[in-house]
């Protein structure tokens, strides 16, 4: 799975540097100082999933965040045995920042649509690192708050575009 | 375990002198009597040699007296040695007994005692503070008796020689007897302070070390140094004072006693000149006088040891003078076999300052009923479980287990019938198997007739708790020594063949096979070069980088400089990322530098920035080379691995094989698909390669295939048995949090208790493991064992017979899940709120 490193592109810079570049582009991490990002870039693992493999499954509290480097993944929700496709993620997507911050049994499953290569950070690694830089927690919280607001805003706009009433459907960020 | 002597802390220091030591002490007395006689005899001989043999010029007499002199001196020394030895035996035996007794007493004390007692305090009490008291016990009889007798014998002899002279020269001693205790009082004050400060030092050091994560995390080195440093300085001052005062006692004693000869010379000399005293008598007098010092000195020393020992003993014993809440084993009866019925009536548990943690709780469970206790943290649900489990002594109301009052039962009655899994279970240093047997062995105690759990039982609980796969993994990660189990090794080669036949393709993406023509990204540079396991010590591990033969080969293969360069790069990059992080496994798992080497390499990183590589000294270059040899590109991602170097290493591999095969053909066993590789784990041997993934799901897939293969060869149990020998590390720190919890549950399951209390026992487990254990409780234990589970997750409580909701120490509601939900009370709020 991690065998991509060192095989053919060894001279093209190391995995650590590539990870660092990726993290700097992710909103959740973007505001962090470089020495912290280095620790995260070092702790990230690269994983490959074959089409049909689950990156995470509903109800599991796996505590991982994923950045899709290549390949698509499909988010689905299962109710009483029927699977509802929620959305498709393409390379460049970052999922699971909330799972890094605290225990969060998954409300969805994420399945590889084709061969997916992604960067994975676990909650254990994240928490242990952030303990070393406690002054950064407020910045992360800020980016989570911004994230939640923009999610709901987008949600509302989408609902409105589809002509769905917002009654009893929105207002999560107001809680 | 023997019943600990409950009165150990109440015993006086003198009570240790006899007891089991009585026989030895009596033997001492007999030996002492002989010794005293053997000590006085030479004096008389001395007198006779001068007065009779020499004056009468009688050689026969001289030889006779000298022979008697010699014999008595030799036997006195010999006896003294025997007496000393017996004293040492007595004091060491006493020390061992005191330690055992005190430790047994301390661990039986109630949990509340340990809230205010630091581990360091207990350690210093048991390890160091008891040495002085037990030292005293060894001397307690022998030293005063032998010295007083000797003193009296010499004094009597002096009086017999010349009463006047004797009386005068002995007149010094009363002065000493008056003075020494005065000084000693100040010594004792200093000693008490010393004991207190030593304890505080142990406490503080123990606290700092347990908080080492926090210290590293905050870089709080100077704060801790200051805290400990101030205690050390005070201890230094008090110890100095203590030792100086002790020396003072000794010196003043020496001074007074050395006045003795002065009196004898001036008075005895005068008497001899006057012809009133024979010269022989004067010589004998002087000798006898001199011989008074030793016993006297020893008596004073004895007095000091007594005072030091008494102070240390009293301080230690009085600190731990508390009562255990419960007897450990029942007297004059077997442990009770209780019905699994639980009846809680008006239970109240209040703290010392009157805060009610549990307030008037009543509930009842029939044998085999399962109860879930839920509520917010601080609601008292854990406290209730702990009161039922006899971990805390409740202050009001009743808890009945099969109609027996819990507070009135002994600990043995409880463990016989109950299993308790605590919130943060403790795993002890040792193997998985030893930890599995912990609860069973404790329950069986000293009874030899108790049946031991079989291998099947153990494997069954490993399955029930989901620890089976973990244990299997430990087994698969074992490295065998050549010759350890040849039969198994053969079987494993067969498993390898089957693996390649059945799973070689489907698992190929997760395995990097040992292929002579490919660079192994998941093996170290050293492994890539050697491509075999060394049969000679000098090629193993860290010694390789210092091996002259190997270094010569590296030069020949043009590898030395590029590897040192790689080592320097690795050092700088790793230090840049990890330089300021604490020594946590999470940070160092993917690092070629181990946490304990961090400082060395930090210095090296600085060196490589300031100097060119050829300017570094030999040891630094060797360190960099050693690091480069560990480099595993698949794991250590912080540097790029030049393609050229990879090709050079592959070339080097072939060159090394050629070279060593001519120079020392037996030195290596090169990787060969037909041979077992003794430097690799069982799993790597089965794969004939290494796994390339750390992903849990992929690892599960791998383990499932291995299980399949092992079953085919009937090896599964063998490997699990090997896995059970895995050393879990101190406090189980080589296990994950989930594994520790599963192990804690497994050890209680293994004794299959009639009543099972689980205090958030599955909180660190993933969903699947939690569901597995819940499923086991629901299907296998329902109706057989009474279960009380403190639960933090509401999605697993549906199958419990009763659910009790607690809030602020009170029982809000209790009933079946359906009833409570229908009733729309507190549970309904909790459940719907969570959803």
Contacts between the chains, C-beta under 8 A, distances in Angstrom:
chain1	res1	chain2	res2	distance
A	1	B	509	7.2
A	1	B	510	6.5
A	1	B	692	5.7
A	1	B	693	3.7
A	1	B	694	7.8
A	1	B	695	5.8
A	1	B	698	6.1
A	2	B	522	7.9
A	2	B	634	5.6
A	2	B	635	7.9
A	2	B	692	5.6
A	2	B	693	6.5
A	2	B	694	7.3
A	3	B	512	6.6
A	3	B	521	5.9
A	3	B	522	7.5
A	3	B	634	6.5
A	3	B	692	4.9
A	5	B	521	6.9
A	5	B	633	6.0
A	5	B	634	6.4
A	5	B	637	6.1
A	6	B	519	7.9
A	6	B	521	4.6
A	6	B	633	3.5
A	6	B	634	6.4
A	6	B	641	5.1
A	6	B	646	7.6
A	7	B	521	6.6
A	10	B	633	7.5
A	10	B	640	6.0
A	10	B	641	4.9
A	10	B	642	6.7
A	10	B	643	5.1
A	10	B	646	6.7
A	11	B	640	6.7
A	11	B	642	6.3
A	11	B	643	5.0
A	12	B	640	7.7
A	13	B	640	5.7
A	14	B	637	6.1
A	14	B	638	6.7
A	14	B	639	5.5
A	14	B	640	3.8
A	14	B	641	7.6
A	15	B	637	4.2
A	16	B	573	7.4
A	16	B	577	7.9
A	16	B	637	4.8
A	16	B	638	4.6
A	16	B	639	7.6
A	17	B	640	7.7
A	19	B	637	7.6
A	38	B	576	7.1
A	38	B	577	5.1
A	39	B	577	6.2
A	39	B	578	7.8
A	39	B	581	7.0
A	39	B	587	7.7
A	42	B	577	4.8
A	42	B	578	7.5
A	42	B	590	6.8
A	42	B	637	7.1
A	42	B	638	6.2
A	43	B	586	7.4
A	43	B	587	7.5
A	43	B	590	7.3
A	45	B	694	6.1
A	45	B	695	7.8
A	47	B	693	7.4
A	47	B	695	5.2
A	48	B	509	7.5
A	50	B	509	7.7
A	53	B	697	7.2
A	54	B	697	7.1
A	59	B	767	5.8
A	60	B	766	6.9
A	60	B	767	5.6
A	60	B	768	7.8
A	61	B	766	6.7
A	61	B	767	6.4
A	62	B	766	7.6
A	105	B	767	7.0
A	120	B	695	7.8
A	124	B	586	6.2
A	125	B	586	5.5
A	128	B	584	5.8
A	128	B	586	4.5
A	128	B	587	7.0
A	129	B	586	7.9
A	129	B	587	7.8
A	131	B	217	6.1
A	132	B	217	6.1
A	132	B	580	7.8
A	132	B	581	6.0
A	132	B	582	7.2
